[in-house]
Amino acid sequence: MPVSLGGQAPASFDLKSVHLPLLALLLKSGDLDLLRREFGQRYGDQPDFFDHDPLLIDLQGLGDEALPDLLQLSELLRAHRLRPVAVNVAGEAQRAAAQAAGLPLADAPLLTRQGKAAEPATPAAAPVAPPPPPVPAPGALVIDKPLRSGQQVYARGGDLVVMAMVNPGAEVIADGHIHVYAPLRGKAMAGARGNAQARIFALAMAPELISIAGVYRTSEVPLPESLLGKPAQVRLHSNAEGDRLVIDALPT
């Protein structure tokens, strides 16, 4: 029979359900050598990019035959200052692997990129005239001096505004938008933590590399003459075929 237990709330603690913002690693390959190499290429020269951030490992994009060793994967992630706290699984083999590695199960639905729009953007073949660059948020990081080769600036958690030239060999990184009110000739990486709605704006677009939410393009694929050195913006276009960068001229 049911028993009703009366009582008093503890004076020293409360237990509540919370929803915490986490980074999510959506694995597309279980090849640890490839993962180690690409993590090194992407973050090897940025040892402080992560700050022991809690991370969800999402295995739902992998088949059981491609399942990585989660203990070795966790060591790789910790070496880059990421802290695995849970695993999102699809199937009993992945569930067993997570439990064997001592990682809690998230059992969440398949994740998507942060901020991805429900409807696809306008295709690049028929771009629409974009609005002027938006006014940066009050918390934006503002840099008013030229950035020389070898210099790197990272706006963690917000936008980055650069009022002077970004020279070749310099890097500007932001979790939000990047605004360069001068020539952009170095590397620019917006939406560094997965914000697919982030954009890059420059008054003279001539970058060595541009990236939004991990999708990148290098100067090995040259910009068309109509955009090279001109006012332009970069945005991420997503559809069923995948993600690609779209570069639009800004109205002058």
N, C-alpha and C positions, 0 to 999 in steps of 0.2 A: 504494500500500500504506500501511496505517496507520503513523504514526510516533509513537513515545512520546518525549516531551520531559521529561527530568528537570530539576529546577531547585530554586531556593531562594526562599522567600517574601520579598518585599521588606521591608526593615527600616523603611521610612518610611511605608508605607500598607497598608491592606487594602481590598478591595472586597467589599461584602456587599449582599444584597437586603434591603430594609426595607419595612415598611408604615407610612406616616406618616398621622396624623390630619389631614384637610383639611376646610375648609368646602366645600360644594358649592352652586353656583347652578343650580337646576333651572329653566331658562327655560320660561315658558308663552307668551311673546310675543316676537317679534323686533322690535317697534316700539321703536326707540331713544329716541324722544321720550317715550313712555309710561314706559319704564324709567328714564330720567333724572328724570322728574317724580316717579315713585313712590319712587325712591331718595332724592330730595330731601325728600319728605314724611316718609319713615320715618327717615332718618338725618341729614337736613340740620342739625337742631339738636343732633346728637350727633357732632361732628367727630372725637372720639377713641374712638368705639364700636369700630372695628376698629384693629388695630395691625400693619398690613402683613401680615395673615394670608394664607398661601398658599391659593389657591382653585381648585377644579375647576369649569369651565364645562360644564354638561351640556346638550347640544342634542337629546337623544333625544326630547323632548316636542314638538319643532318639525318642521314639514314643510320641504322644501327651499325652497318659495316664501316662507316666513317667516323665512329665515335672516338674522340681523343681520350688519352689518359688524363682524367680530371685532376689528379694530384700534380702531374707535371704542368698542366695548364695553369693551375693555381699558383705554382711556383713562378711561372713566367709572368703572370699578371702581378704578383706581389713585387717582382723585380722592377716593374714599371709603376710602383706605388698605387696599385689597384688592389682592392680587398674584396675577393669573392665572398658573398654572403648567402647566395641561394642559386638554385638551378631551375630553369624552366624546361620541362621534359615533354616528350611525346612518345609514350610507349614504355613497356616494362623494362626493356634493356637499358634505356637511358635512366629510368628511375633507379634501377639497381646500381648503375654506375655512380650516380649522384650519392646514393646512400653509402656505397663502399668508400667514397671519398670523404664522407663525413659532412656533406653539404646539404642543407635543408632544401626541400622541394617547394618551388613557388606555385606550380600548377596553375599558372596564369595563361590566358589566351595568347596566341601568337602576337608578338609585339610588332609595332610599326615604328617608323622614324618619328621622333618627337616633332610635333607641329606639322606633319604631312597633311595636305589638304585632302578633303574627301573627294573632290573632283580634280581631274588632271588640269594642268596649266595649259595656256594657249601654246600650240606647237611652235617651234622655232621658225618654221617656214613662213609663218604669218604673224610676226610679233606685233603687239599693239604698242602704241606710244606710252611709255611708263610715266608715272607722275614724277615730279622733282624729288630728289633725295629727301627722306623724312627727317624731321628734326630729331637728333639723338636724344635718348632718355637722359634725365638729369644725372643718373649714375654713370654715364659713359666716361671712359678714360680718354683724355684729350692730350695729344702730343703735338707740340708746336715747334719742334726742331726737326731738321732733316735726319733721316735714319740712314746711317752709312752701312756698307757691306759688313756682315758679321753681327750687326745689332738685331735684336729680337724684342718685340713688345707683345705682350699677351694681356688682353682684357678679359679676365676671368669673370664669368657670370653677366657680362653686359656687352655694350657696343664699344667700338674703338673709333676715335676720330683723329685723323692725322692731318695737320694743317700745312705740312711741308712735304718735300719729295721723299718717296721711299726708293732708295737707290738699289741698283742690282746687288744681290747678295744679302739684302736686309729682309727680315720677315716680320709681318704683322699678322697677329692671330686674335680672334675674338670668339666668344661663345655666341654673341649676337651679330649685328651688322658691322661692316667695316666701311668707313667713309674716308676717302683720301681726297682732300681738296687741293691736289697738286698731282704731278706725274706719279703713277704707280709703276715702278720698274723692277721691284723685287718680288717677293712671294707674299700672297695674301690668302689667309685661310679663315673663312667665316663659318659660323655654326659649328665650331670645333668639337662640341659635345653632342652633335646630332641634331641641332635645330635646322631642319630642312627649309624653313621659311627665311633664314638669314640671307642677306644679300651683300654684294660688294659694289661700292660706288667709287668712281674715280673721275677726275677731270681730264686725265690723260691716261688712257688704259693701254699699258704696254708691259704687262707682267711677265716674270719668269715662270710663275706658277700661280694658278688660282684654284681654290678649293672651297666647296660648301658641303658641310656634313659628310666629309670624307670622299666626295666625288671630285676629281681634280682634272685639270688640263694644264699642260706645260707649254712653253714657248716652242717646243718641237713641232707643235701644230700651230702655225702662225695665225694671228688674227687677220681677217680681211682688211684691205686698205681702208674700207669705209669706217672701221672701228679702231684700228691701230693708232694710238696716240690721241684719240678723240674722247670726249665725255661719254661714259658708258656705264652700264650696270651689269652685274652677273647675278643670275638667279638659277635655282634648281628646278628642272622640269621632270616630273615623275609620271609614269603611266605603267601599263601592264608589261611593257617591253623593258622597263628598267628606268634608271635615273641618268640624266645628262645635264650638262651645264648649257644655259642659254645666255647669250650676250646681246644686249639691246643698246642702241644709241640713246643717249639722254637728250631731251630737247634743249636747244641752245637759244 
